[in-house]
Amino acid sequence: MNKKLKQFAPYGLYLSIAAALTALSLYVLQREVTLALRIALAVIVLGIALFIFLDPEKAKESITGRQGKNTSNALLMTIAVLGIVVVINYLGNSYSKRWDITQDKNNTLTVETLDILKKLPSNVMVTGFFTPQYSNETAKQLLENYKTESAGKLDYKFIDPNADPAAAKAAKITSDGTLVLTMEGRSEQVTYADEKGISNALVRLSNPGNRNVYFLQGHGEYPIEQNSQGSYSLVKSVLEGKNYTVKTLSLLTSGSIPDDAMAIVIAGNTTSLDQKEVDLIKDYLKKGKALVWLDNPSVESGIKASDDLLGMYLKSDWGITLDDDLMIDTNVNPPTVLATNNYGNHAITERLQRLYTLFPVARSITFDNSKTDITGYPLVNSSNASWGETDQESIKSQKVSPDEKTDRIGPLMIGMAAQNNTTKARVVVIGDAEFAADNNYPQYGNSVLIINAIDWAAGQEDLLNLTPRNNTQRSLNPPTVFTNGLVFLITVLLIPGLILITGIITSVQRKKRG
């Protein structure tokens, strides 16, 4: 063999070593035999063959000589170690077992969720719609726990709605970070990835049934079908994604409320309901049903307080009064818009604590606590810089200022929930309907508030009570002066000093031996 070519023989071995390291890395990272791994294995063989071809004498010497035997032993040990690693990884993938070593078992699903997973009637696919701007790590870890405990009945995947808008549209996705659970053609949406939301969605999927919500029409309410004048089409889309059946209802023509109605929603009526319609709603609530009323200020709706028969009924029977005012907040521009994160402690608002909600035009609400048969829950309050302006002339001229004698000074309630302790009927009243219309629905926490309000009214907010976790309270105690001194003494003085002394003694003894 030409001597010039022999000098390139070692590069064949270098190539094989590099390919071997690459192959090992690929397997550890991917845990499967991919095309890249096959190419790396082929390069290993190619590099060895190249070495033998360019320098056959050196190759023979490497095998038969003393150095060759040592090299062979080292090669065999390397192969043995790699084989053990491969076997351990294979067994780990095939027979995986997970342990939760956190003190509070934060990575362990509750016994209620484990029971739900055992009783799943069919396979469930969970699809997470997350853009790159919204981390899916928390959802991924949680879904991995569900998958591990589901005995193969639950799997998950993630889709970037920006990269695949068709899939997002088909799933009726309106907000980033939404999970869609699908079973036998039925689906449930979860807008916040936590165990309670996912497990409740699994319960609803496992127990299908009619879940009808009716939107009242005929009084100038927002339509639920999309149009150029504004609508509640996004609310309708999300409710349908949560397996509700959304319908419209005209009490003027039907003369009755269907028995299958879980909740009635009145969104932004511009004319008042007549007494017959109010009586139907009153009888409906006596049956333990639910009403969600989203009512704009009178300056927006044009309905006078003296003509508002539904408002009179809620005030007399439920202790809920929609004040005849317009909310002003000097913290916001324009000041007729409210932006607040001041919430009450309730199932409707538990996921809103870190979000603002935006109300374009709102009115305040008061509640009569003397109603012993009604329990009221504040949902949303305005800021300290707000007030309820009652002077209609000031509103029309857009020259408003707080007057403590006639106006109500904030913070004021602009959203509340109430429940009749006897009939278990539920009512949610929010002093603004525009906040949930299509143009405002995606803003901040608006979508969460309206959907949670309807869920709670329909009795779908808490199908499952999970066992509460005991969160250990931890505190950081700074080290004392003695502890700091001890650490410094051992790490900076004692250990280096012992090493230095040992080195000096060893050096002196070697010099004595000559």
N, C-alpha and C positions, 0 to 999 in steps of 0.2 A: 504493500500500500504506500502510496506517495507520502513522504514525510510531511509535506506541507498540509496534506489533508488530515494527518494524524493529530496535528495540534488542535483541530476542531472537535476531536472525539469527546473531550470532557464536557463540551457544551451540550452534547446529547444527554449526559447524566444530569446536568443542571436543568435542562428542559423537563426531564422526567420528574425531578424533585419539585420544581415549580408547579407542574401539572398535578402531582400528587397532593400538594398542599391546597391547590385550588379545588380539587375534587373533594377533599375532606371538608373544606369550608362550605362548598355548595351543598353537601349532604347534611351537614349540621344545621345550616340555615333553612333549607327547603324540605328536608326529610323525605325526599322522593327522588327517583332516578329520572332526571330531566335530560333534555337534549344537551344542555351545557355540560352536565356531569358525564354523559357518554363521550362527549368530545374530549374532556379532560382525561378520562381513562384511556382513550385511544392515543392521546399525546404521550402518556406515560410509556406505553408500549413502543411508540414511534421513537421516542428519545433513547430508550435502551437499545433498540435495533440500530439506530444511527451510531451509537457508541461502538457497538460490536462491529459494524460494517467499516467504520473508519479506522479502528485500532483493534483488530482481532487478537493480536498477541497480548495486549494489555488486558483485554477482556478475559482471555484464558488464564493469565497470571492472577487476575482478581479472584478467579474461582478456585484455582488449585493451590496457590501460594498461601503462606502463613497469614499475610495480610488479607488474602481473600477469605480465609476461614473466619477471621475476626469480622470482616465485613459481612459475611454470610450470616454469622450469628446475630450481628446487629440488625441485619435486614429481617431475619426471622422474628426477632423481638419486636421490631417495628410493626411487622405484619400481624403478630399476635395481639399487640396493643390496639392496632386499628380494628382488628376483628372483634375484640372485646367491646370497643366503643360502638361499633356497628350493631352488635347483638343487644347491648344495653339500650341503645336508641330504638331498635326495633321492638323490644319488649315493652319499653316505655310508651311507645305509640300505640301498641296493640292492647296493652293491659294497663291503661293509665289509672292512677289513683291520686286524688287531690286531697290535701289536708289544709284546713284553715287554722293557722297558728296565731291569728290576731286574738287579742284578749277578749274583745266583744263579739267575736265571730261575725265580723262585718262582711265577709265574703261567703257566708252560709245563708241559704234561703230559709225562710221561716217554715215551720211545720205545716202551716196552712197551704203555702205555695207548693211544697213537696207533695201534699195530698192531691192538689189540683193536677199536677203533672202526672201523677200515677193514674188518674181517672180520665185523662184526655181521651175523648172518643175517636179522634182522628189526628192525623199529622197536622202540624202548624208550621207555617213559614212566616218568619218575621223579617220584614224589609225595612231597613233604616234609611231614611232620606236625609243625608247630611252633606252639606257643601264643605269645601276645604276650610272655610272660615269658621266652621262649627265642629269642634272636636267630638269624635265618636268613641273615645277611649272608655269613658264611663259606661256608655251603653254597651259597648263590645264586651267588657268584663262581665257585666250583669247578664247579658244574653248568653255568654259562654257558661255561666253558672246554670242557667235554665237548660241549655242544651245538654250539659253533662248529666243533669238529674232527670232528663225526660225519657231515658231509655230509647233514644233514637226517634222520638215523636216530634221533636222541635228542632228546627234549624233556622239559621239567620243569614242574611247578606246585607250589604250596604250599597246604596246607589247615590251617586252625585246627581242631584236634580238639575244642575247646570249642564252636565255632560249628557244627561238623558232626560230632557224635558217631557218627552212623550210618556215615559213611565211615570213621572211625577204627576202629569195631567190625568193619566188613567187612574192613578191612585187617589186623586182629588187632594193633593198636597197643597197646603196654603202657608205652611210655616216650616222653617229649617229645623232639623232635629226631630222630625216626626217618625214614629214607628207605626208600621201597618202590619197587623197580625191577620193572617188569612187561614181559614179552615173551611174546606168543602164549599168554596165559592163565596163564603161570607167573610166580611172583613171588619176589623175594629181598629180605630186610630188611637194612638197614645202620643200626646204632644210633649210629654215630659217623661224621660226614661227613668222610671224608678220601679221598685218591686210592686208597690201597691197598684200603680196604674197598669202594669203588664198583667199582673195576676187577675185583676178585675176584668180586664179585656178577655182573658182566657175563660173566666167564668161565664161571661156573656156569650162568647163563641160556643161554649160547651152546652149552653142552655138557650137555644134560639127561640125567639118568639116575637110577636108584633110589639114594636115600640114606636107608637105613633105620637107625633107632635104636630099640633095644628096652629097655623098662623092665621090670626083673624084678619079678614079683609072686608072692605066695604065702607071704611071710614077714613080713607086717605092714608092707610098704613103703607109702609115700605113693601113693595112686592118682593117675592122670594125668587123670581126669575130675573135674570140680568136685563137691565135696560139703561138707556142713556140718562135717565133722571135719577139714578141711584137705586140700589136694591139691597136685599139681604141674601144675594145668591151665594156668597162665600160662606155665610152661616149655614145655609141649606146644604151646601156641598160638604162641609165638614161634618154636619150631623148625619148625613147619609153615609159618609165614610166611617162613622161610628155605629153603623147598622140601625139608625133610626129611619122610620118612614115619615117624611115631611109632607104635610098636606096643607091646603088652605081651607078656611071655614068662613062661611057667611051666615051669621045668625039671622040676618034679615030674611034670607031665602029658606034656610033649613029649618029654622024654628027650634032647633035642639042642638045639644053638644053630644057627639058620639061617645058611647060608653068606653070605647077603646082609646080615648084620648088620655095620654099620660100627662100632658101639659098643654095649656093654651098660651100662646105668645101674642101679645099686642105690641106692635113696634111702630111708634110714631103716628098715632091716629091724629087727624086734623079736624075731625068732627066728633062730637061726643056720642057715646052709645046711648040708646034710648032705654027707658025703664024696663021694657021687656027683656032686652039683651042683658042688662045688669042682673035681673032676676034669674036668668038662665045661668049666668056665671056664679051667682050666689048659691044656687042649688047645686051646681057642679062642685063647688068647693066644700059644701056640706058633706059630700060623699068622700072627702079625703083626697081630692085631686089637687091640681097645681095651676098657678097663674104666674106668668112672667110679664110684667108691664114695664115697657120702656117708653117714658113719656117726656116729650120736649117741653120747655117753658111755654107759658101761654103766649108770650110775644112771638114765639116761633110757630106754635100750632094754631093760634087764633081762638082757642077754646077758653072761655071765661070760667073762673072758678065756680060761679053760681050755676053754670050750665053743665058742669062735669059730674054727671050722676055716678060714674064709676069711682071717681075720686071721693065723692060723698059716702059711698058704700064702704070703701076701704077705711075711711076716717072713723065712721061710726062703729063698724064691726071688727076692724082690725087695729085701730089706733094709729093708722099710717096716714100722714098728711103730706101731700105734695104742695109745698109752699108756692105761693104766687109771686115768684121772684126770678131774677136772672143772676146767676153766679158770676162774680167778678173776681179776678185774681191778678194783683199787680205784679206778681212774679213772672207772668207770662205775657208774651206779645203775639197777638192782641189779647187784652185782659179778659175778654169773654171766653177764652179757651182755658180750660182747667187741665193741668198736668200734675198728677199726684201719685205718690207711693205710700199714702197713709191709709192702711187697711186694718180692718178688724180681724179677729181670730175666728175664722170660719172655714169650712171645707171649700167654699167657693174661692176664697182668696189665699189659701195656703201655698199656692204655687206662684203667687204674685209678689211676694215680699221683696224681691230684688228688681222688680219691673215697675215702670211708670204706666199709668193708663191716661189716655188723652180723651177729654170730653170737649168737643167743639162748642156746644151750647148746652148749659145744664141748669137745673133748678135744684133747690135744696129739699130735704125731706126731714120731717120730725116724727117721733114715735111717742105714743102715750104709754108709758110704763105701767099705768094703773090697770091696764087690761090684763087681768090675772090669767085668763084662758089663752092668751097669746104671748109667745116668746119671740122677742125681736132681736135680730143680730145685725149690728152695724157692719157694712161691707167696705164702703169707700168714703173717706172724709177729705174735705178740701184742706188747703194749707192755712197757716195763721195769717197770711196776707190776703185772705179772701173775705168776701161778704156777699150776702144775698140782697141785691138791689131791688127795691120794691117800687121806686118812683118810675112810672111808665114814661113820663115826659122826659126825664133824664136819660132813660134808655134810648128813646127815639132821637134825642138830640146828641147822643153819644157823649154826654158830659156828666159822668157819674162820679160820685164820691160817697164814702161810707158815712151814714148818719145813724148813730147809735140809738136814736129815738124811734126811727121807722124801719131801719134795715136790720137784718140779722148778721152779726159779726162772726166770722169764721174762727176756728175750723167748723165746718158744717157737714152734715151727712148728705151724700148725694147718691147713695145706694144702700139698700138694706134687704135682709131676708127675714121672713117671719113664718112661724109655724103654730097652728092651732093645736093646743095640747090635748084636746078631746078628739077631734076628727082626724088629726095628723095632716090636715091640708097644709099646703105650702104656698107662700107668695113671695116673689122677688120683685122689688120695685127699684128702678134706676131712673134718676131724673134727667136722662138724655137718651134719645134713640139714635141720634146721628153717629154716635161713637162706634156702633157695630155695623154701620152701612159699609158697602164694599170699599169705598175710598178711604175709610178709617180703620176698617177691620184689621189690616196687617200692622197697624201702628202699635209699637211697644207691647203692652200687656192686654190690649183691647180684646184680641181673639180669645185669650185665656178666660177673661172675665165673662164674656157672653156665653161661651160654650159651657163653662163650669156652672154658670147660673142656671142654664137649661137642664144640665145633668142633675144638679141638686134638686131642682123643682120636680123633675121626673123620677126622683128617687134612685138615680143611677150613680150617685157619687161615691157610695161606700158599700158596695155589695159584699166586700170582704174586709173583715177586721183582722189585720195581721198582728201577730204577737209582737208587742213592742220590744225593742232592743234596749239593753242596759248599757248606756254609754258611760264608760269610765271617765271620770273627771281627772285630768292630768294637769299638773302644774310643774313649772320649771323652777327648781331651786338653784340659785347661783352658787358656785363653789365658795367655800370659806377661804380665808387667808391661809389657814393651815393646810387645806387641801391643795391650793395653788402652789404653796411652798414645797409640799411633799412631791408633787408631780415634777416640779422644776429640779428638785434635788436628785430624783431617781433618773429622769430622762436626760438631763443636761450634764450632771456632775458624776453620779454614781456609775451608770452603765458605761459612758465613754471613758471614765477613769479606770474602771476595771479592765477594759480592753487595752488601754494604753499601758497599764502596769504589766498585763500578761505579755504584751509585745516586747516590752523592755526586758523582762525576765528571760523570755525565749531567746532574744538576741544575745544577752550576756552568756547564757549557757552554751550557745553555739560557738561563741568566741573562745570560751574555755576549752572546748573539745578540739579546738585548733582547726 
